[in-house]
Amino acid sequence: MPTLPLTLTRRSLLRGAAACGALPFLPAAAAQALDFTLTPRRASAPLAGTRYPPTAVWAYNGTVPGPEIRARQGERIRIKVENALEVDTTLHCHGIRLPNAMDGVPHLTQAPIQPGTAFTYEFDLPDAGTYWYH
């Protein structure tokens, strides 16, 4: 069985430091994205309370507000939006620093999602916090 040297030389220290300095330049492993699916569609919700008739709404996955999307800072998320409305739509998130192409502003940062089609938003979450989407 080979033995390891017990003394630290200047040469071995510099070699180890050089190897550590190269780490930021190595390709990172592809981060696994957290997958979510949102389907905007017509629904009804008791917005004024149960004593009043339900209100016609556009809802995500049939709920108002839409489902909670929970992820940790630094994670990558992927949100597939399947448009079940009769009109174009997009998904816009407030407060999250994300690539401009994922900002969901129709005709400005992306083409609208046509009825019956889907678009997938994918980005990293650089900050912790509570944000909202519509």
C-alpha positions, 0 to 999 in steps of 0.5 A, a space after each residue: 500500500 503506498 504511503 502519503 507524504 507527511 510533509 507539505 512542500 511548496 510545490 505540492 501547495 502551489 499545485 493544489 492551489 492551482 487545481 482549486 483555482 481552475 474549479 470555477 472554469 470547469 463546466 458545471 453539471 446541468 442543474 435539475 429543474 423543478 417542473 410545474 404545469 399551469 393551465 389557464 382556463 375558465 372557472 368560477 370562484 366565490 370571490 364575494 363569499 359563499 352568500 353570493 354566486 360564484 364569479 366567472 374567472 380565468 384561473 390557473 389549474 382551476 383555482 384562484 389564486 393559482 397553485 403555489 410554486 415553491 422552490 429554494 434560492 439557487 434552484 432552477 424551475 421550469 413552468 409549462 403553461 398550457 393555454 386552455 383559454 380562447 384567447 392568447 396569454 402569457 405568464 408574468 412573474 413579479 419581483 423575480 430577477 429572470 432572463 428578459 425572454 422569460 418575463 412574459 410581457 406579450 409582444 415585447 419579451 415574448 410572443 403570446 401563447 396561442 389557445 391550445 398551445 404551450 410555452 415553457 418558462 425556465 430560469 434560475 432563482 437567484 434570490 430568496 423571497 415571496 413573489 407572485 405571478 399572473 
